[in-house]
């Protein structure tokens, strides 16, 4: 079993109104989806021996209006995983 420690220092969300989000719910949604993706798909081979990425660009995505923290967190996690996963 591999332990993965992931630290996201800063998350920039253009076009998202921060005041409308429950930050704890968003963090929980990102954590849950990233955990699922890493468990199922693993890390990129460049990172399996340890390492870091200075930044990961997530690209653009659409979430349903009024969808809340969970769908947004899932999209964010998939974007992050795109930069660190297999």
DRENPA-3360 file (N, C-alpha, C; in nm, 2 decimals, always signed):
BEGIN
1 = XXXXXXXX = +0.08/-0.12/+0.00/+0.00/+0.00/+0.00/+0.09/+0.12/+0.00 ~ +0.05/+0.22/-0.08/+0.13/+0.35/-0.09/+0.06/+0.46/-0.02 ~ +0.13/+0.54/+0.06/+0.08/+0.66/+0.12/+0.11/+0.77/+0.03 ~ +0.01/+0.86/+0.01/+0.03/+0.97/-0.07/-0.01/+1.09/+0.01 ~ +0.08/+1.19/+0.01/+0.06/+1.32/+0.08/+0.05/+1.43/-0.02 ~ -0.06/+1.49/-0.03/-0.09/+1.60/-0.13/-0.12/+1.73/-0.06 ~ -0.04/+1.83/-0.09/-0.06/+1.96/-0.03/-0.10/+2.06/-0.15 ~ -0.22/+2.12/-0.14/-0.26/+2.22/-0.24/-0.25/+2.35/-0.16;
9 = XXXXXXXX = -0.14/+2.43/-0.20/-0.12/+2.55/-0.13/-0.22/+2.66/-0.17 ~ -0.25/+2.66/-0.30/-0.34/+2.77/-0.34/-0.43/+2.71/-0.46 ~ -0.55/+2.74/-0.45/-0.65/+2.69/-0.55/-0.71/+2.82/-0.61 ~ -0.70/+2.84/-0.74/-0.75/+2.96/-0.80/-0.87/+2.91/-0.89 ~ -0.99/+2.97/-0.86/-1.11/+2.93/-0.93/-1.16/+3.06/-1.00 ~ -1.13/+3.08/-1.12/-1.19/+3.20/-1.20/-1.33/+3.17/-1.23 ~ -1.41/+3.28/-1.21/-1.55/+3.27/-1.24/-1.64/+3.20/-1.14 ~ -1.59/+3.17/-1.02/-1.67/+3.11/-0.91/-1.68/+3.21/-0.80;
17 = XXXXXXXX = -1.80/+3.23/-0.76/-1.82/+3.33/-0.64/-1.79/+3.25/-0.51 ~ -1.68/+3.29/-0.45/-1.63/+3.23/-0.33/-1.73/+3.24/-0.21 ~ -1.80/+3.35/-0.20/-1.89/+3.37/-0.09/-2.00/+3.27/-0.09 ~ -2.04/+3.22/-0.21/-2.15/+3.13/-0.22/-2.12/+2.98/-0.19 ~ -1.99/+2.95/-0.17/-1.94/+2.82/-0.15/-1.92/+2.79/+0.00 ~ -1.95/+2.67/+0.04/-1.91/+2.62/+0.17/-1.77/+2.56/+0.15 ~ -1.67/+2.63/+0.20/-1.53/+2.58/+0.18/-1.51/+2.45/+0.24 ~ -1.56/+2.42/+0.35/-1.54/+2.28/+0.41/-1.60/+2.17/+0.33;
25 = XXXXXXXX = -1.72/+2.20/+0.28/-1.78/+2.10/+0.19/-1.71/+2.08/+0.06 ~ -1.65/+2.19/+0.01/-1.57/+2.19/-0.12/-1.45/+2.11/-0.09 ~ -1.38/+2.13/+0.02/-1.26/+2.06/+0.05/-1.29/+1.91/+0.07 ~ -1.40/+1.88/+0.14/-1.43/+1.74/+0.15/-1.46/+1.67/+0.02 ~ -1.53/+1.74/-0.07/-1.56/+1.68/-0.20/-1.43/+1.66/-0.28 ~ -1.34/+1.76/-0.28/-1.21/+1.74/-0.35/-1.14/+1.62/-0.29 ~ -1.13/+1.62/-0.16/-1.05/+1.51/-0.10/-1.11/+1.37/-0.13 ~ -1.24/+1.36/-0.12/-1.31/+1.23/-0.15/-1.29/+1.19/-0.30;
33 = XXXXXXXX = -1.30/+1.28/-0.39/-1.29/+1.24/-0.53/-1.14/+1.21/-0.56 ~ -1.05/+1.29/-0.51/-0.90/+1.26/-0.53/-0.86/+1.13/-0.47 ~ -0.91/+1.10/-0.36/-0.88/+0.97/-0.30/-0.93/+0.86/-0.38 ~ -1.06/+0.87/-0.43/-1.11/+0.77/-0.52/-1.03/+0.75/-0.65 ~ -0.99/+0.86/-0.71/-0.92/+0.86/-0.84/-0.78/+0.80/-0.82 ~ -0.71/+0.84/-0.71/-0.58/+0.79/-0.68/-0.58/+0.64/-0.65 ~ -0.69/+0.60/-0.57/-0.70/+0.46/-0.54/-0.72/+0.37/-0.66 ~ -0.81/+0.42/-0.75/-0.84/+0.34/-0.87/-0.73/+0.35/-0.98;
41 = XXXXXXXX = -0.67/+0.47/-1.00/-0.58/+0.49/-1.11/-0.44/+0.51/-1.08 ~ -0.41/+0.54/-0.95/-0.27/+0.56/-0.92/-0.20/+0.69/-0.96 ~ -0.08/+0.70/-0.92/+0.00/+0.82/-0.95/+0.07/+0.81/-1.09 ~ +0.10/+0.92/-1.14/+0.19/+0.93/-1.26/+0.32/+0.86/-1.22 ~ +0.38/+0.79/-1.31/+0.51/+0.72/-1.28/+0.62/+0.82/-1.23 ~ +0.62/+0.94/-1.28/+0.72/+1.04/-1.24/+0.71/+1.07/-1.09 ~ +0.60/+1.05/-1.03/+0.57/+1.09/-0.89/+0.57/+0.97/-0.79 ~ +0.58/+0.85/-0.84/+0.57/+0.73/-0.75/+0.69/+0.72/-0.66;
49 = XXXXXXXX = +0.80/+0.77/-0.69/+0.92/+0.77/-0.60/+0.93/+0.89/-0.52 ~ +0.83/+0.97/-0.52/+0.84/+1.10/-0.45/+0.86/+1.21/-0.55 ~ +0.81/+1.33/-0.52/+0.83/+1.44/-0.61/+0.72/+1.54/-0.59 ~ +0.73/+1.65/-0.67/+0.64/+1.76/-0.66/+0.61/+1.82/-0.79 ~ +0.50/+1.88/-0.80/+0.46/+1.96/-0.92/+0.45/+2.11/-0.87 ~ +0.52/+2.20/-0.94/+0.51/+2.34/-0.90/+0.37/+2.39/-0.92 ~ +0.30/+2.34/-1.02/+0.16/+2.38/-1.05/+0.10/+2.27/-1.14 ~ -0.03/+2.27/-1.13/-0.11/+2.18/-1.21/-0.22/+2.27/-1.27;
57 = XXXXXXXX = -0.23/+2.28/-1.40/-0.33/+2.35/-1.47/-0.45/+2.26/-1.49 ~ -0.57/+2.30/-1.44/-0.69/+2.22/-1.45/-0.77/+2.24/-1.57 ~ -0.75/+2.35/-1.64/-0.83/+2.37/-1.76/-0.96/+2.43/-1.72 ~ -1.05/+2.43/-1.82/-1.18/+2.49/-1.80/-1.29/+2.37/-1.79 ~ -1.39/+2.40/-1.71/-1.50/+2.30/-1.70/-1.62/+2.37/-1.66 ~ -1.74/+2.32/-1.69/-1.86/+2.37/-1.65/-1.93/+2.29/-1.54 ~ -1.99/+2.35/-1.45/-2.07/+2.28/-1.35/-2.21/+2.34/-1.35 ~ -2.31/+2.26/-1.32/-2.44/+2.31/-1.32/-2.46/+2.43/-1.23;
65 = XXXXXXXX = -2.53/+2.53/-1.27/-2.56/+2.64/-1.18/-2.63/+2.60/-1.06 ~ -2.59/+2.64/-0.94/-2.65/+2.61/-0.82/-2.62/+2.46/-0.77 ~ -2.52/+2.40/-0.83/-2.48/+2.26/-0.80/-2.42/+2.24/-0.67 ~ -2.36/+2.35/-0.61/-2.30/+2.34/-0.48/-2.16/+2.29/-0.48 ~ -2.11/+2.26/-0.37/-1.97/+2.22/-0.35/-1.93/+2.09/-0.40 ~ -2.03/+1.99/-0.40/-1.99/+1.85/-0.43/-1.95/+1.84/-0.58 ~ -2.04/+1.88/-0.68/-2.00/+1.87/-0.82/-1.88/+1.95/-0.85 ~ -1.86/+2.07/-0.79/-1.75/+2.15/-0.82/-1.62/+2.09/-0.76;
73 = XXXXXXXX = -1.63/+2.03/-0.64/-1.52/+1.96/-0.59/-1.47/+1.84/-0.67 ~ -1.57/+1.77/-0.73/-1.54/+1.66/-0.81/-1.47/+1.70/-0.94 ~ -1.51/+1.81/-1.00/-1.44/+1.87/-1.12/-1.30/+1.91/-1.09 ~ -1.29/+1.98/-0.97/-1.15/+2.02/-0.93/-1.06/+1.90/-0.91 ~ -1.11/+1.80/-0.84/-1.03/+1.68/-0.82/-0.99/+1.61/-0.95 ~ -1.08/+1.60/-1.04/-1.04/+1.54/-1.17/-0.94/+1.63/-1.25 ~ -0.95/+1.76/-1.23/-0.85/+1.84/-1.30/-0.71/+1.82/-1.24 ~ -0.71/+1.82/-1.10/-0.58/+1.80/-1.03/-0.53/+1.66/-1.07;
81 = XXXXXX = -0.61/+1.56/-1.07/-0.57/+1.43/-1.10/-0.51/+1.42/-1.24 ~ -0.57/+1.50/-1.33/-0.51/+1.50/-1.47/-0.37/+1.54/-1.47 ~ -0.32/+1.61/-1.37/-0.18/+1.66/-1.37/-0.09/+1.57/-1.28 ~ -0.15/+1.48/-1.20/-0.07/+1.39/-1.12/-0.09/+1.24/-1.14 ~ -0.20/+1.21/-1.20/-0.24/+1.07/-1.22/-0.18/+1.00/-1.34 ~ -0.21/+0.87/-1.35/-0.16/+0.79/-1.47/-0.23/+0.84/-1.59;
% end
